[in-house]
Amino acid sequence: MTNSDLTGKTAIVTGASRGIGLATAQALATAGANVVLTSRKQEAADAAAAQIVGSAIGVGAHAVEEDQARACIERTLETFGSLDILVNNAGTNPAFGPLVNQDHGRFAKTMDVNLWAPLLWTGLATEAWMGAHGGSVINTASIGGLGHEAGIGMYNASKAALIYVTKQLALELSPRIRVNAVAPGVVRTKLAEALWKEHEAQVSASTALNRIGEPDDVASAIAFLASDAASWITGETMVIDGGQRLGDALQYRSGASVGV
Ligand SMILES: NC(=O)c1ccc[n+]([C@@H]2O[C@H](COP(=O)([O-])OP(=O)(O)OC[C@H]3O[C@@H](n4cnc5c(N)ncnc54)[C@H](OP(=O)(O)O)[C@@H]3O)[C@@H](O)[C@H]2O)c1
């Protein structure tokens, strides 16, 4: 067994019906884990689980509904006997536009799904298994939580808070449970379509690695953080953005920044 092998471990990935969650479930299964994929709809969760090459089940569970989260964790333990890895991946962005134009409904939905749900699921997983046996929790944050961007301030505030919470939980749940986050840049998924679909070539060209991300790019980093290969890493937020946060790569490639 290598230290990135997850054979015998069990993972829950919330929001795994498509995108980064589905790719993460496959990466964890490929590494040997049993995987539980959640979606708001049982059929979508089942359909996603059926795509996984490996050991997987689908569970319908709205990430914010405590009863559904509790039932999902119970089903996981009944089916596979442990809960070693929790990926809090379900996310939403219903609140475009300036912060001062938001209303409480959009604020509450954003914060509930992106911030409260990871706290809820981490607490339940700790109580049901990880507190006694240890575990690894990975939260899907965003590079948006590390800076400022026009139009998505509410979403970014929720991800900034999730990065804070990741560090706080890493301390509170130490030393048995590691808690880390990933902060993806623009990834080819439905949630982020507004950020890439109409202008992919432009976004790619301005990124150091010259492309937007694919769900697998994030999934492999999550699988690493879940595994013993990351056994001395906790409270960290791993940026996975193809170099997007470095700045506009096009200026450098064109030689515009070369000094005289
Ligand atoms: N794509 C990017 O560029 C990017 C960048 C940074 C961070 N992220 C983060 O990555 C995570 C995954 O997003 P994605 O880009 O992969 O988007 P996606 O393809 O649209 O997938 C979103 C997933 O979340 C699930 N979901 C949404 N609300 C839920 C809820 N209340 N309860 C349970 N599941 C729920 C959806 O499942 P159902 O619709 O089937 O319920 C779906 O499986 C999110 O946390 C997002 O903020 C994405």
The ligand as an ORCA input file, in Angstrom:
! r2SCAN-3c Opt
* xyz 0 1
  N     -16.151     25.485    -11.444
  C     -15.364     26.410    -10.934
  O     -14.772     27.224    -11.656
  C     -15.174     26.491     -9.439
  C     -14.164     27.317     -8.967
  C     -13.971     27.403     -7.600
  C     -14.749     26.667     -6.732
  N     -15.754     25.873     -7.228
  C     -16.551     25.105     -6.258
  O     -16.547     23.757     -6.642
  C     -17.670     23.105     -6.052
  C     -18.331     22.232     -7.093
  O     -18.874     23.037     -8.102
  P     -18.759     22.694     -9.653
  O     -18.026     23.803    -10.271
  O     -18.298     21.312     -9.839
  O     -20.288     22.902    -10.080
  P     -21.384     21.940    -10.711
  O     -20.813     21.110    -11.797
  O     -22.525     22.839    -11.036
  O     -21.749     20.981     -9.499
  C     -22.361     21.458     -8.338
  C     -22.739     20.271     -7.507
  O     -23.274     20.726     -6.268
  C     -24.491     20.055     -6.030
  N     -25.335     20.886     -5.189
  C     -25.696     22.165     -5.374
  N     -26.461     22.578     -4.350
  C     -26.572     21.522     -3.506
  C     -27.232     21.310     -2.274
  N     -27.928     22.268     -1.683
  N     -27.134     20.094     -1.702
  C     -26.421     19.105     -2.276
  N     -25.781     19.237     -3.447
  C     -25.864     20.435     -4.045
  C     -25.069     19.770     -7.407
  O     -25.915     18.647     -7.315
  P     -27.481     18.605     -7.729
  O     -27.757     19.786     -8.623
  O     -27.592     17.297     -8.439
  O     -28.204     18.656     -6.427
  C     -23.796     19.419     -8.167
  O     -23.457     18.055     -7.987
  C     -18.534     24.221     -5.489
  O     -18.349     24.313     -4.097
  C     -18.013     25.457     -6.175
  O     -18.256     26.627     -5.434
  C     -15.976     25.769     -8.553
*
